[in-house]
Amino acid sequence: MKFSEQSALGWNRTIRLAVTAIAMAMLFSPPAFAQDTIQADIDALIRASKARAAIVARVKGAVVHISVEKTVEGKARQKIPDLFNDEFFRRFFQPRIPIPPREYKQRGMGSGVIVSADGLILTNNHVVGEADKIVVKLPDGREFEGQLVGADPGSDIALIRIDGDDLPTVPLGDSDELQIGESVIAIGNPFGLEQTITAGIVSAKGRSGVGVTDYEDFIQTDASINPGNSGGPLINLKGEVVGINTAIFSRSGGNLGIGFAIPINMTKSIMESLIASGKVIRGFLGVVIQDVNQDLADALGVEVNAGVLIANVGPGTPAEDAGILRGDLIVSINGNPVHSSNTLRNAVAAMKPGTVVPVIALRDGDEVGLEVIIGEKPKDISTAFQKDQSQEFLGMGLEPLSPAAAKQFGYEGLAGLLVTSVDPNSPAGESGMRDGTLITEANRKPVQSLKAFQDAVAGVGRGKNLLLLVRFGEMSRFLVIKVP
């Protein structure tokens, strides 16, 4: 039996549609191996998620809630009678109503992490440092009164202790091994929400200039950190503490994705000092330092961040004893390169007093090797830099012209005394003297030392005039100061 032409056309159309459907199915349906790959990726994600959950389950029991109380004195609120709400009475009588002072309880909260079986807990100084009462609550519901072992405002680290049995702990890791981009977990009690877990990455390391503490070397993270997280741990994927959460960058008080944690390696040495003596003993060099910006680099003929410039050396300090001079550029200490003021400050602070360390400095373009015996940082560091009275003359501070200052002020090839400060109400100020002036002669005699200038002043009687040859910028002129 033969098909008609119309039947043949219909049959061909059916075949074409079937082939097209099969082709479309093959095109848009992933082959079996592709489905297996997708499922494998999903399984890997699930395993990673489960692994993170396992890490949290292992360490969260050692993360505690800390509540504190402090008694402060303030003024009691006093209800003002309705009579005094009248504008006339409010204006003339309300200020005279006495508001007696009273004591009241100031309360706060934060987080901490148990780091030893005998109950040592790391937290922040700003959480517990001035508290009268510390209460520590564990996730299992137990509560203990915490005793302050010691606190260090310079780093914002504090150590407290509780007396309990079967206390969970978290091991301390190595923050130097952290890499930017590495995953981390933050655990704490933000806004009082206990056992809050957030995750993120290490956004940066070595952050300083934040203005939170004196010694800053922060780990920056985008793991959500909020008020109440302070003192809680930053955990790596090994389940180790790599940082103590301490601050956030925020204009609203909430998290903006920028949090800061104190590296655990810095914390370890502070903890050891607090355990040993209840305080932190830091190394001391006795210098005023500054970073080298582009202008200073151009003036000194060095690269930016090539080292740290010594702006001042305290009399009788370890730096002066070692021969470090104003204008030196410290490029290395104890074999480690120095690129910023923060690097040098933290390195010296971490050294034990009495330690002998090599220092390499650039002086007039030449490398100078020195040895410094690290001292102990005094309680009042300003006493190490009090000016010798012999440096103060007629209301102006003077110092010999250093090579660095000569380059900075354009006095290269000249010699004399640099004016570092001027009291506007002093004889020097009234004469028109100003900072940055170079004094080259006094009473027509060259002055290159403070002793020479002192002798020149001593030779002028009271009420007489001291004739100075000064230079400011590229101009020289005579200036007269009347000796009182």
GISULGI-V55808 format. One record per residue. RES is the residue in one letter. SS is DSSP state (h for helix, s for strand, l for the rest). OMEGA is omega in degrees with one decimal (NA if undefined). NEAR is the number of other ideal C-beta (glycine too) atoms within 10 Angstrom. Layout:
# GISULGI-V55808
res: [RES	RES]
ss: [SS	SS]
omega: [OMEGA	OMEGA]
near: [NEAR	NEAR]
This chain:
# GISULGI-V55808
res: [M	K	F	S	E	Q	S	A	L	G	W	N	R	T	I	R	L	A	V	T	A	I	A	M	A	M	L	F	S	P	P	A	F	A	Q	D	T	I	Q	A	D	I	D	A	L	I	R	A	S	K	A	R	A	A	I	V	A	R	V	K	G	A	V	V	H	I	S	V	E	K	T	V	E	G	K	A	R	Q	K	I	P	D	L	F	N	D	E	F	F	R	R	F	F	Q	P	R	I	P	I	P	P	R	E	Y	K	Q	R	G	M	G	S	G	V	I	V	S	A	D	G	L	I	L	T	N	N	H	V	V	G	E	A	D	K	I	V	V	K	L	P	D	G	R	E	F	E	G	Q	L	V	G	A	D	P	G	S	D	I	A	L	I	R	I	D	G	D	D	L	P	T	V	P	L	G	D	S	D	E	L	Q	I	G	E	S	V	I	A	I	G	N	P	F	G	L	E	Q	T	I	T	A	G	I	V	S	A	K	G	R	S	G	V	G	V	T	D	Y	E	D	F	I	Q	T	D	A	S	I	N	P	G	N	S	G	G	P	L	I	N	L	K	G	E	V	V	G	I	N	T	A	I	F	S	R	S	G	G	N	L	G	I	G	F	A	I	P	I	N	M	T	K	S	I	M	E	S	L	I	A	S	G	K	V	I	R	G	F	L	G	V	V	I	Q	D	V	N	Q	D	L	A	D	A	L	G	V	E	V	N	A	G	V	L	I	A	N	V	G	P	G	T	P	A	E	D	A	G	I	L	R	G	D	L	I	V	S	I	N	G	N	P	V	H	S	S	N	T	L	R	N	A	V	A	A	M	K	P	G	T	V	V	P	V	I	A	L	R	D	G	D	E	V	G	L	E	V	I	I	G	E	K	P	K	D	I	S	T	A	F	Q	K	D	Q	S	Q	E	F	L	G	M	G	L	E	P	L	S	P	A	A	A	K	Q	F	G	Y	E	G	L	A	G	L	L	V	T	S	V	D	P	N	S	P	A	G	E	S	G	M	R	D	G	T	L	I	T	E	A	N	R	K	P	V	Q	S	L	K	A	F	Q	D	A	V	A	G	V	G	R	G	K	N	L	L	L	L	V	R	F	G	E	M	S	R	F	L	V	I	K	V	P]
ss: [l	l	l	l	h	h	h	h	h	h	h	h	h	h	h	h	h	h	h	h	h	h	h	h	h	h	h	h	l	l	l	h	h	h	h	h	h	h	h	h	h	h	h	h	h	h	h	h	h	h	h	h	h	h	h	h	h	h	h	h	h	h	s	s	s	s	s	s	s	s	s	s	s	s	s	l	l	l	l	l	l	h	h	h	h	l	h	h	h	h	h	h	l	h	h	h	l	l	l	l	s	s	s	s	s	s	s	s	s	s	s	s	s	s	l	l	l	l	l	s	s	s	s	s	h	h	h	h	l	l	l	l	s	s	s	s	s	l	l	l	l	l	s	s	s	l	s	s	s	s	s	s	l	l	l	l	s	s	s	s	s	l	l	l	l	l	l	l	l	l	l	s	l	l	h	h	h	l	l	l	l	l	s	s	s	s	s	s	l	h	h	h	l	l	l	s	s	s	s	s	s	s	s	s	s	s	s	l	l	l	l	l	l	l	l	l	l	s	s	s	s	l	l	l	l	l	l	l	l	l	l	l	s	s	s	l	l	l	l	l	s	s	s	s	s	s	s	s	l	l	l	l	l	l	l	l	l	l	s	s	s	s	s	h	h	h	h	h	h	h	h	h	h	h	h	h	h	l	l	l	l	l	s	s	l	l	s	s	s	s	s	l	l	h	h	h	h	h	h	h	l	l	l	l	l	l	l	s	s	s	s	s	s	l	l	l	l	h	h	h	h	h	l	l	l	l	l	l	s	s	s	s	s	l	l	s	s	l	l	l	h	h	h	h	h	h	h	h	h	l	l	l	l	l	l	s	s	s	s	s	s	s	s	l	l	s	s	s	s	s	s	s	s	l	s	s	l	l	l	l	h	h	h	h	h	l	l	l	h	h	h	s	s	l	l	s	s	s	s	s	l	l	h	h	h	h	h	h	h	l	l	l	l	l	l	l	s	s	s	s	s	s	l	l	l	l	h	h	h	h	l	l	l	l	l	l	l	s	s	s	s	s	l	l	s	s	l	l	l	h	h	h	h	h	h	h	h	h	l	l	l	l	l	l	s	s	s	s	s	s	s	s	l	l	s	s	s	s	s	s	s	s	l	l]
omega: [-178.3	175.3	174.0	179.6	179.5	179.1	178.7	178.9	178.9	178.8	178.7	179.4	179.0	179.2	-179.3	179.6	179.6	179.0	179.3	-179.9	179.1	179.7	179.1	178.8	179.0	-178.1	-172.3	175.5	-178.2	178.0	-175.9	-178.4	178.4	177.6	177.8	179.5	179.4	-179.9	177.9	178.3	178.2	179.4	178.8	178.5	179.4	179.2	178.3	179.5	178.6	179.1	177.4	178.0	178.8	177.6	-179.6	-179.5	-177.3	-171.7	-170.1	179.7	-179.0	178.7	-170.2	173.6	-178.9	173.1	-174.6	175.9	175.8	178.0	179.3	179.4	178.1	179.9	179.8	175.7	-177.0	-179.6	-179.7	179.5	-178.7	179.8	-174.1	174.6	173.8	-175.2	-178.4	-178.1	-179.5	-177.4	-171.4	-173.5	-175.3	-179.8	-177.0	-179.7	-177.0	175.9	-173.9	175.7	177.2	175.7	174.9	-176.4	173.8	-175.2	178.2	-179.9	179.0	-177.4	176.3	179.7	179.3	-174.7	176.9	-177.0	179.3	168.6	176.9	-177.4	174.2	176.3	179.3	173.7	-177.0	174.8	-170.9	-169.4	-176.7	-176.1	173.3	-178.6	179.5	177.6	-178.4	179.3	178.4	178.6	179.6	175.5	179.8	177.4	-179.9	170.6	-177.6	176.8	-179.3	175.5	178.4	-179.4	-178.3	179.7	-177.4	178.9	-176.0	175.6	174.7	-179.5	176.3	-178.7	172.5	-179.1	-178.5	-179.9	176.0	-179.3	176.3	-179.6	174.7	178.9	177.7	-179.1	-179.6	-176.9	177.4	-179.8	179.7	177.3	177.2	-176.0	-179.8	-179.2	177.6	-178.9	176.2	179.0	-179.9	-174.3	-177.4	179.6	179.2	179.0	-170.8	174.9	175.1	-177.6	172.9	-177.7	178.5	179.9	170.2	-177.3	-179.5	176.2	176.3	179.4	175.8	-178.8	179.0	178.2	-179.4	-177.7	177.7	-176.6	-173.5	175.7	-164.2	163.2	175.9	-178.9	174.6	171.3	-171.8	177.9	-177.2	175.4	-174.6	173.5	-176.1	179.7	179.4	-174.7	165.2	-169.6	172.1	-176.1	170.7	-177.2	-179.1	174.6	177.5	178.6	174.9	-177.2	-172.8	-173.5	174.1	171.5	-175.2	174.1	-176.4	-175.1	177.7	-175.7	175.3	179.1	177.4	177.9	-176.7	178.2	177.6	-179.4	-176.3	178.5	173.9	-177.6	-177.9	-178.3	177.7	179.7	179.2	179.1	179.8	178.1	-175.1	-172.0	-178.5	178.8	179.3	176.5	-175.5	175.3	-174.0	179.1	177.7	179.5	167.9	-172.3	175.9	177.8	-180.0	175.7	-175.2	-179.6	178.6	179.5	178.4	-178.6	-177.4	-178.8	179.8	176.8	174.3	-178.4	178.6	-178.6	-178.9	-176.1	176.0	-178.5	179.3	177.7	-178.7	179.1	178.0	-179.0	176.1	-180.0	179.3	179.5	-179.0	179.4	175.6	-176.1	172.7	-177.6	175.8	176.2	-179.3	-177.9	-179.0	173.2	-179.6	177.5	-178.6	-179.9	179.4	-177.8	-177.1	177.6	-179.3	178.4	-178.8	-178.5	-178.7	-179.5	-179.5	-178.2	-177.4	-177.5	178.4	176.0	-178.0	178.5	177.0	-177.1	175.3	178.1	175.1	-178.9	171.0	-179.8	-176.6	177.2	-179.4	178.8	-178.5	176.8	-177.3	173.9	-177.7	171.6	-175.2	177.6	176.8	-178.0	179.6	178.5	178.1	-174.1	-179.1	-179.7	179.9	-176.8	175.2	-176.0	171.8	-177.8	179.5	178.5	-179.8	-179.9	172.1	177.1	178.0	175.6	-177.3	172.8	177.6	-178.7	178.4	177.5	-179.6	179.8	178.1	178.1	-177.5	-175.5	179.2	-178.9	-179.1	-178.5	-179.6	177.1	179.4	-179.8	-179.5	176.8	-176.9	178.8	179.7	172.7	-175.6	-179.4	-178.4	175.6	178.6	-179.8	-179.4	179.3	-179.0	178.6	179.0	-179.2	176.5	177.3	175.9	176.3	-178.0	179.6	172.3	-174.7	174.3	175.3	179.4	176.7	179.0	179.5	177.9	179.1	179.4	179.3	178.9	177.8	-179.8	178.9	-178.7	-179.0	-179.4	-178.0	178.9	179.2	179.0	-177.0	174.3	-178.1	-178.8	168.5	-174.7	177.2	175.5	-173.4	-179.4	-176.0	174.5	176.9	177.0	179.8	-178.1	174.5	178.5	-177.8	-177.6	NA]
near: [2	6	10	8	8	8	10	11	11	12	11	10	10	10	10	10	10	10	10	10	10	10	10	10	9	9	7	7	10	10	9	8	7	10	11	11	12	10	10	10	10	10	10	10	10	10	10	12	10	10	11	16	11	11	19	18	10	13	22	20	17	21	29	31	23	27	20	20	13	15	11	10	8	11	11	10	8	10	5	13	9	8	9	15	10	10	8	8	14	13	10	10	13	11	7	6	10	6	10	7	9	10	9	13	10	13	11	17	20	26	29	31	27	24	21	15	12	11	20	20	28	28	32	26	22	19	26	26	18	15	22	11	14	23	17	24	16	18	14	8	6	14	14	19	11	24	13	18	16	20	26	22	14	16	26	26	29	30	26	27	19	22	11	15	7	7	20	17	18	22	11	19	21	14	24	10	12	21	8	11	8	14	15	23	22	27	25	29	26	24	11	11	12	16	15	21	18	20	18	17	14	23	18	13	16	15	18	17	11	14	7	18	22	13	20	23	20	23	26	19	29	19	24	20	29	21	18	22	30	27	32	32	33	33	29	22	14	11	16	19	27	27	28	29	30	30	22	21	15	15	6	6	9	12	19	13	15	17	28	25	28	28	21	25	18	21	23	17	17	27	23	12	19	22	14	11	10	12	12	22	13	25	20	21	29	25	27	15	19	12	17	22	11	9	10	17	16	12	17	21	11	17	10	13	15	17	25	25	25	24	15	16	24	20	12	11	19	23	27	16	14	19	15	23	17	18	22	26	23	23	18	16	23	16	8	11	12	24	17	17	19	19	21	23	21	19	16	25	22	18	20	12	14	10	14	11	20	12	22	18	24	19	18	13	10	7	11	16	9	18	11	25	12	24	22	13	18	13	6	7	11	8	9	23	14	10	14	8	7	11	18	16	24	22	19	24	17	25	16	16	21	18	17	21	19	19	17	18	19	14	21	11	5	14	14	26	26	20	21	16	15	21	15	10	9	17	18	26	16	15	20	13	23	15	13	16	23	22	24	18	17	25	15	10	13	13	23	15	14	17	10	14	24	16	14	20	14	9	13	16	8	7	8	10	13	21	16	26	19	22	19	18	11	7	7	13	10	10	16	11	24	14	16	9]
